[in-house]
């Protein structure tokens, strides 16, 4: 008589099932990345440079006379 699949141990069937699930999950994750995530990453613009001067010229001109100018400019960015 030939050996059938029913003679496999339950542990072997469980391991085979888990491996199949891992392969299926990896394939679905790759498809999702290629279809959804990658186009969104290419469509979004890069972030602006954070070293821009503040948009409030009055606040920036007041920071010229402050000893800690960088902290003052950061506060200007928060205010404006």
N, CA, C and O atoms as a printed pandas DataFrame, in Angstrom:
     atom_number atom_name residue_name chain_id  residue_number  x_coord  y_coord  z_coord
0              1         N          UNK        A               1    0.832   -1.189    0.000
1              2        CA          UNK        A               1    0.000    0.000    0.000
2              3         C          UNK        A               1    0.874    1.250    0.000
3              4         O          UNK        A               1    1.965    1.264    0.568
4              5         N          UNK        A               2    0.375    2.285   -0.643
5              6        CA          UNK        A               2    1.127    3.536   -0.675
6              7         C          UNK        A               2    0.743    4.412    0.509
7              8         O          UNK        A               2   -0.351    4.308    1.064
8              9         N          UNK        A               3    1.671    5.270    0.871
9             10        CA          UNK        A               3    1.463    6.148    2.013
10            11         C          UNK        A               3    0.620    7.345    1.580
11            12         O          UNK        A               3    0.935    7.971    0.568
12            13         N          UNK        A               4   -0.424    7.676    2.305
13            14        CA          UNK        A               4   -1.287    8.802    1.946
14            15         C          UNK        A               4   -1.012    9.994    2.862
15            16         O          UNK        A               4   -0.234    9.894    3.810
16            17         N          UNK        A               5   -1.659   11.120    2.568
17            18        CA          UNK        A               5   -1.471   12.336    3.360
18            19         C          UNK        A               5   -2.010   12.196    4.782
19            20         O          UNK        A               5   -1.597   12.930    5.680
20            21         N          UNK        A               6   -2.915   11.271    4.983
21            22        CA          UNK        A               6   -3.491   11.113    6.320
22            23         C          UNK        A               6   -2.500   10.506    7.298
23            24         O          UNK        A               6   -2.713   10.561    8.509
24            25         N          UNK        A               7   -1.426    9.932    6.790
25            26        CA          UNK        A               7   -0.450    9.332    7.686
26            27         C          UNK        A               7    0.566   10.348    8.218
27            28         O          UNK        A               7    1.389   10.011    9.070
28            29         N          UNK        A               8    0.512   11.595    7.716
29            30        CA          UNK        A               8    1.415   12.619    8.235
30            31         C          UNK        A               8    1.015   12.982    9.657
31            32         O          UNK        A               8   -0.153   12.904   10.036
32            33         N          UNK        A               9    1.978   13.364   10.402
33            34        CA          UNK        A               9    1.676   13.738   11.780
34            35         C          UNK        A               9    0.978   15.092   11.803
35            36         O          UNK        A               9    1.156   15.890   10.882
36            37         N          UNK        A              10    0.196   15.361   12.824
37            38        CA          UNK        A              10   -0.488   16.658   12.916
38            39         C          UNK        A              10    0.489   17.827   12.987
39            40         O          UNK        A              10    0.192   18.921   12.505
40            41         N          UNK        A              11    1.637   17.599   13.578
41            42        CA          UNK        A              11    2.639   18.656   13.668
42            43         C          UNK        A              11    3.179   19.010   12.287
43            44         O          UNK        A              11    3.391   20.186   11.990
44            45         N          UNK        A              12    3.403   18.011   11.444
45            46        CA          UNK        A              12    3.899   18.259   10.092
46            47         C          UNK        A              12    2.873   19.025    9.272
47            48         O          UNK        A              12    3.226   19.922    8.507
48            49         N          UNK        A              13    1.596   18.670    9.432
49            50        CA          UNK        A              13    0.542   19.400    8.711
50            51         C          UNK        A              13    0.436   20.845    9.203
51            52         O          UNK        A              13    0.205   21.754    8.406
52            53         N          UNK        A              14    0.603   21.058   10.498
53            54        CA          UNK        A              14    0.557   22.410   11.055
54            55         C          UNK        A              14    1.710   23.252   10.531
55            56         O          UNK        A              14    1.514   24.412   10.169
56            57         N          UNK        A              15    2.900   22.686   10.488
57            58        CA          UNK        A              15    4.065   23.412    9.976
58            59         C          UNK        A              15    3.868   23.756    8.507
59            60         O          UNK        A              15    4.182   24.869    8.085
60            61         N          UNK        A              16    3.353   22.815    7.726
61            62        CA          UNK        A              16    3.098   23.077    6.308
62            63         C          UNK        A              16    2.051   24.177    6.138
63            64         O          UNK        A              16    2.188   25.034    5.265
64            65         N          UNK        A              17    1.013   24.155    6.962
65            66        CA          UNK        A              17   -0.023   25.190    6.904
66            67         C          UNK        A              17    0.551   26.563    7.249
67            68         O          UNK        A              17    0.229   27.547    6.583
68            69         N          UNK        A              18    1.384   26.644    8.266
69            70        CA          UNK        A              18    1.987   27.922    8.667
70            71         C          UNK        A              18    2.915   28.449    7.581
71            72         O          UNK        A              18    2.942   29.652    7.322
72            73         N          UNK        A              19    3.670   27.571    6.950
73            74        CA          UNK        A              19    4.552   28.001    5.857
74            75         C          UNK        A              19    3.732   28.530    4.688
75            76         O          UNK        A              19    4.094   29.540    4.086
76            77         N          UNK        A              20    2.627   27.858    4.361
77            78        CA          UNK        A              20    1.760   28.338    3.277
78            79         C          UNK        A              20    1.157   29.698    3.617
79            80         O          UNK        A              20    1.075   30.571    2.753
80            81         N          UNK        A              21    0.738   29.882    4.861
81            82        CA          UNK        A              21    0.210   31.184    5.287
82            83         C          UNK        A              21    1.272   32.279    5.192
83            84         O          UNK        A              21    0.965   33.403    4.795
84            85         N          UNK        A              22    2.496   31.967    5.547
85            86        CA          UNK        A              22    3.574   32.956    5.470
86            87         C          UNK        A              22    3.845   33.355    4.029
87            88         O          UNK        A              22    4.047   34.534    3.741
88            89         N          UNK        A              23    3.852   32.397    3.132
89            90        CA          UNK        A              23    4.069   32.698    1.711
90            91         C          UNK        A              23    2.923   33.535    1.161
91            92         O          UNK        A              23    3.157   34.499    0.432
92            93         N          UNK        A              24    1.697   33.180    1.499
93            94        CA          UNK        A              24    0.534   33.939    1.039
94            95         C          UNK        A              24    0.545   35.365    1.606
95            96         O          UNK        A              24    0.257   36.322    0.887
96            97         N          UNK        A              25    0.875   35.502    2.881
97            98        CA          UNK        A              25    0.936   36.837    3.494
98            99         C          UNK        A              25    2.021   37.702    2.873
99           100         O          UNK        A              25    1.820   38.901    2.676
100          101         N          UNK        A              26    3.160   37.113    2.565
101          102        CA          UNK        A              26    4.237   37.869    1.921
102          103         C          UNK        A              26    3.829   38.324    0.526
103          104         O          UNK        A              26    4.131   39.447    0.121
104          105         N          UNK        A              27    3.150   37.459   -0.204
105          106        CA          UNK        A              27    2.701   37.824   -1.551
106          107         C          UNK        A              27    1.667   38.948   -1.488
107          108         O          UNK        A              27    1.721   39.887   -2.283
108          109         N          UNK        A              28    0.731   38.858   -0.552
109          110        CA          UNK        A              28   -0.284   39.911   -0.425
110          111         C          UNK        A              28    0.336   41.231    0.033
111          112         O          UNK        A              28   -0.065   42.295   -0.439
112          113         N          UNK        A              29    1.292   41.177    0.930
113          114        CA          UNK        A              29    1.954   42.402    1.389
114          115         C          UNK        A              29    2.740   43.053    0.253
115          116         O          UNK        A              29    2.757   44.279    0.140
116          117         N          UNK        A              30    3.383   42.256   -0.580
117          118        CA          UNK        A              30    4.114   42.799   -1.723
118          119         C          UNK        A              30    3.164   43.455   -2.718
119          120         O          UNK        A              30    3.450   44.537   -3.232
120          121         N          UNK        A              31    2.036   42.806   -2.991
121          122        CA          UNK        A              31    1.050   43.398   -3.904
122          123         C          UNK        A              31    0.487   44.701   -3.341
123          124         O          UNK        A              31    0.313   45.671   -4.079
124          125         N          UNK        A              32    0.203   44.730   -2.046
125          126        CA          UNK        A              32   -0.316   45.951   -1.428
126          127         C          UNK        A              32    0.719   47.074   -1.500
127          128         O          UNK        A              32    0.373   48.219   -1.791
128          129         N          UNK        A              33    1.967   46.754   -1.239
129          130        CA          UNK        A              33    3.017   47.765   -1.307
130          131         C          UNK        A              33    3.138   48.322   -2.721
131          132         O          UNK        A              33    3.243   49.535   -2.907
132          133         N          UNK        A              34    3.122   47.446   -3.707
133          134        CA          UNK        A              34    3.282   47.896   -5.093
134          135         C          UNK        A              34    2.067   48.675   -5.584
135          136         O          UNK        A              34    2.215   49.604   -6.379
136          137         N          UNK        A              35    0.873   48.316   -5.128
137          138        CA          UNK        A              35   -0.348   48.950   -5.627
138          139         C          UNK        A              35   -0.749   50.196   -4.848
139          140         O          UNK        A              35   -1.331   51.115   -5.425
140          141         N          UNK        A              36   -0.452   50.250   -3.554
141          142        CA          UNK        A              36   -0.953   51.347   -2.724
142          143         C          UNK        A              36    0.164   52.228   -2.189
143          144         O          UNK        A              36    0.155   53.439   -2.410
144          145         N          UNK        A              37    1.117   51.644   -1.497
145          146        CA          UNK        A              37    2.127   52.432   -0.792
146          147         C          UNK        A              37    3.122   53.111   -1.726
147          148         O          UNK        A              37    3.432   54.289   -1.549
148          149         N          UNK        A              38    3.614   52.396   -2.698
149          150        CA          UNK        A              38    4.639   52.947   -3.586
150          151         C          UNK        A              38    4.135   54.141   -4.402
151          152         O          UNK        A              38    4.848   55.140   -4.494
152          153         N          UNK        A              39    2.937   54.084   -4.999
153          154        CA          UNK        A              39    2.452   55.280   -5.714
154          155         C          UNK        A              39    2.248   56.490   -4.804
155          156         O          UNK        A              39    2.466   57.625   -5.229
156          157         N          UNK        A              40    1.833   56.262   -3.565
157          158        CA          UNK        A              40    1.661   57.389   -2.642
158          159         C          UNK        A              40    2.998   58.007   -2.273
159          160         O          UNK        A              40    3.092   59.224   -2.116
160          161         N          UNK        A              41    4.036   57.188   -2.131
161          162        CA          UNK        A              41    5.348   57.720   -1.808
162          163         C          UNK        A              41    5.906   58.537   -2.966
163          164         O          UNK        A              41    6.563   59.554   -2.747
164          165         N          UNK        A              42    5.653   58.104   -4.183
165          166        CA          UNK        A              42    6.157   58.839   -5.339
166          167         C          UNK        A              42    5.371   60.121   -5.581
167          168         O          UNK        A              42    5.913   61.083   -6.125
168          169         N          UNK        A              43    4.094   60.148   -5.184
169          170        CA          UNK        A              43    3.251   61.314   -5.429
170          171         C          UNK        A              43    3.466   62.423   -4.407
171          172         O          UNK        A              43    3.254   63.593   -4.727
172          173         N          UNK        A              44    3.879   62.092   -3.192
173          174        CA          UNK        A              44    4.020   63.116   -2.165
174          175         C          UNK        A              44    5.336   63.875   -2.351
175          176         O          UNK        A              44    6.374   63.269   -2.617
176          177         N          UNK        A              45    5.289   65.190   -2.211
177          178        CA          UNK        A              45    6.516   65.983   -2.374
178          179         C          UNK        A              45    7.420   65.835   -1.150
179          180         O          UNK        A              45    6.945   65.487   -0.069
180          181         N          UNK        A              46    8.689   66.092   -1.309
181          182        CA          UNK        A              46    9.588   66.025   -0.154
182          183         C          UNK        A              46    9.290   67.164    0.825
183          184         O          UNK        A              46    8.744   68.189    0.415
184          185         N          UNK        A              47    9.627   67.013    2.079
185          186        CA          UNK        A              47    9.352   68.077    3.051
186          187         C          UNK        A              47   10.195   69.322    2.779
187          188         O          UNK        A              47   11.279   69.251    2.200
188          189         N          UNK        A              48    9.669   70.447    3.211
189          190        CA          UNK        A              48   10.382   71.708    3.048
190          191         C          UNK        A              48   11.600   71.753    3.950
191          192         O          UNK        A              48   11.675   71.053    4.959
192          193         N          UNK        A              49   12.541   72.583    3.571
193          194        CA          UNK        A              49   13.736   72.777    4.383
194          195         C          UNK        A              49   13.352   73.536    5.648
195          196         O          UNK        A              49   12.653   74.547    5.577
196          197         N          UNK        A              50   13.798   73.063    6.790
197          198        CA          UNK        A              50   13.417   73.694    8.051
198          199         C          UNK        A              50   14.278   74.912    8.385
199          200         O          UNK        A              50   14.036   75.565    9.400
200          201         N          UNK        A              51   15.262   75.230    7.571
201          202        CA          UNK        A              51   16.119   76.385    7.844
202          203         C          UNK        A              51   15.604   77.678    7.220
203          204         O          UNK        A              51   16.336   78.666    7.162
204          205         N          UNK        A              52   14.387   77.685    6.765
205          206        CA          UNK        A              52   13.826   78.913    6.217
206          207         C          UNK        A              52   13.633   79.945    7.320
207          208         O          UNK        A              52   13.378   79.605    8.476
208          209         N          UNK        A              53   13.758   81.191    6.946
209          210        CA          UNK        A              53   13.479   82.253    7.912
210          211         C          UNK        A              53   11.984   82.360    8.135
211          212         O          UNK        A              53   11.179   81.926    7.311
212          213         N          UNK        A              54   11.640   82.934    9.240
213          214        CA          UNK        A              54   10.235   83.082    9.604
214          215         C          UNK        A              54    9.505   83.986    8.624
215          216         O          UNK        A              54   10.119   84.787    7.919
216          217         N          UNK        A              55    8.210   83.847    8.591
217          218        CA          UNK        A              55    7.394   84.655    7.690
218          219         C          UNK        A              55    7.033   86.008    8.293
219          220         O          UNK        A              55    6.468   86.862    7.609
220          221         N          UNK        A              56    7.352   86.205    9.558
221          222        CA          UNK        A              56    7.031   87.473   10.216
222          223         C          UNK        A              56    8.281   88.351   10.249
223          224         O          UNK        A              56    9.159   88.110   11.078
224          225         N          UNK        A              57    8.395   89.344    9.394
225          226        CA          UNK        A              57    9.610   90.170    9.374
226          227         C          UNK        A              57    9.800   90.984   10.648
227          228         O          UNK        A              57   10.936   91.273   11.026
228          229         N          UNK        A              58    8.713   91.357   11.317
229          230        CA          UNK        A              58    8.837   92.145   12.548
230          231         C          UNK        A              58    9.469   91.287   13.645
231          232         O          UNK        A              58   10.357   91.744   14.365
232          233         N          UNK        A              59    9.018   90.072   13.762
233          234        CA          UNK        A              59    9.563   89.175   14.774
234          235         C          UNK        A              59   11.035   88.865   14.481
235          236         O          UNK        A              59   11.857   88.821   15.397
236          237         N          UNK        A              60   11.359   88.653   13.220
237          238        CA          UNK        A              60   12.746   88.364   12.844
238          239         C          UNK        A              60   13.638   89.564   13.124
239          240         O          UNK        A              60   14.764   89.404   13.595
240          241         N          UNK        A              61   13.147   90.761   12.840
241          242        CA          UNK        A              61   13.963   91.949   13.103
242          243         C          UNK        A              61   14.162   92.154   14.603
243          244         O          UNK        A              61   15.196   92.681   15.013
244          245         N          UNK        A              62   13.197   91.751   15.431
245          246        CA          UNK        A              62   13.366   91.849   16.881
246          247         C          UNK        A              62   14.394   90.848   17.391
247          248         O          UNK        A              62   15.009   91.069   18.435
248          249         N          UNK        A              63   14.584   89.760   16.673
249          250        CA          UNK        A              63   15.537   88.723   17.108
250          251         C          UNK        A              63   16.989   89.134   16.857
251          252         O          UNK        A              63   17.904   88.482   17.361
252          253         N          UNK        A              64   17.214   90.187   16.100
253          254        CA          UNK        A              64   18.581   90.602   15.813
254          255         C          UNK        A              64   19.311   91.082   17.065
255          256         O          UNK        A              64   20.538   91.013   17.135
256          257         N          UNK        A              65   18.568   91.561   18.041
257          258        CA          UNK        A              65   19.182   92.129   19.230
258          259         C          UNK        A              65   19.111   91.196   20.441
259          260         O          UNK        A              65   19.474   91.592   21.548
260          261         N          UNK        A              66   18.656   89.986   20.242
261          262        CA          UNK        A              66   18.540   89.001   21.322
262          263         C          UNK        A              66   19.811   88.149   21.323
263          264         O          UNK        A              66   20.294   87.765   20.258
264          265         N          UNK        A              67   20.358   87.850   22.508
265          266        CA          UNK        A              67   21.595   87.047   22.540
266          267         C          UNK        A              67   21.438   85.650   21.913
267          268         O          UNK        A              67   22.338   85.189   21.211
268          269         N          UNK        A              68   20.308   84.977   22.161
269          270        CA          UNK        A              68   20.086   83.641   21.607
270          271         C          UNK        A              68   19.143   83.765   20.401
271          272         O          UNK        A              68   17.933   83.576   20.520
272          273         N          UNK        A              69   19.726   84.089   19.240
273          274        CA          UNK        A              69   18.913   84.356   18.060
274          275         C          UNK        A              69   18.186   83.118   17.541
275          276         O          UNK        A              69   17.063   83.225   17.048
276          277         N          UNK        A              70   18.806   81.953   17.645
277          278        CA          UNK        A              70   18.173   80.740   17.118
278          279         C          UNK        A              70   16.898   80.404   17.893
279          280         O          UNK        A              70   15.890   80.021   17.300
280          281         N          UNK        A              71   16.946   80.549   19.208
281          282        CA          UNK        A              71   15.752   80.282   20.009
282          283         C          UNK        A              71   14.664   81.310   19.696
283          284         O          UNK        A              71   13.481   80.975   19.636
284          285         N          UNK        A              72   15.067   82.531   19.504
285          286        CA          UNK        A              72   14.102   83.588   19.174
286          287         C          UNK        A              72   13.439   83.308   17.822
287          288         O          UNK        A              72   12.230   83.487   17.674
288          289         N          UNK        A              73   14.226   82.870   16.842
289          290        CA          UNK        A              73   13.663   82.559   15.525
290          291         C          UNK        A              73   12.725   81.362   15.582
291          292         O          UNK        A              73   11.726   81.324   14.864
292          293         N          UNK        A              74   13.035   80.387   16.425
293          294        CA          UNK        A              74   12.134   79.250   16.587
294          295         C          UNK        A              74   10.802   79.703   17.183
295          296         O          UNK        A              74    9.738   79.239   16.773
296          297         N          UNK        A              75   10.873   80.626   18.164
297          298        CA          UNK        A              75    9.652   81.156   18.751
298          299         C          UNK        A              75    8.864   81.960   17.725
299          300         O          UNK        A              75    7.633   81.946   17.742
300          301         N          UNK        A              76    9.553   82.656   16.839
301          302        CA          UNK        A              76    8.850   83.377   15.778
302          303         C          UNK        A              76    8.097   82.427   14.873
303          304         O          UNK        A              76    6.976   82.716   14.453
304          305         N          UNK        A              77    8.712   81.290   14.570
305          306        CA          UNK        A              77    8.040   80.298   13.728
306          307         C          UNK        A              77    6.803   79.752   14.409
307          308         O          UNK        A              77    5.808   79.463   13.745
308          309         N          UNK        A              78    6.849   79.604   15.740
309          310        CA          UNK        A              78    5.695   79.108   16.462
310          311         C          UNK        A              78    4.567   80.149   16.522
311          312         O          UNK        A              78    3.386   79.808   16.458
312          313         N          UNK        A              79    4.952   81.401   16.643
313          314        CA          UNK        A              79    3.952   82.475   16.763
314          315         C          UNK        A              79    3.268   82.725   15.416
315          316         O          UNK        A              79    2.048   82.876   15.349
316          317         N          UNK        A              80    4.047   82.767   14.371
317          318        CA          UNK        A              80    3.487   83.150   13.062
318          319         C          UNK        A              80    2.789   82.011   12.390
319          320         O          UNK        A              80    2.267   82.172   11.286
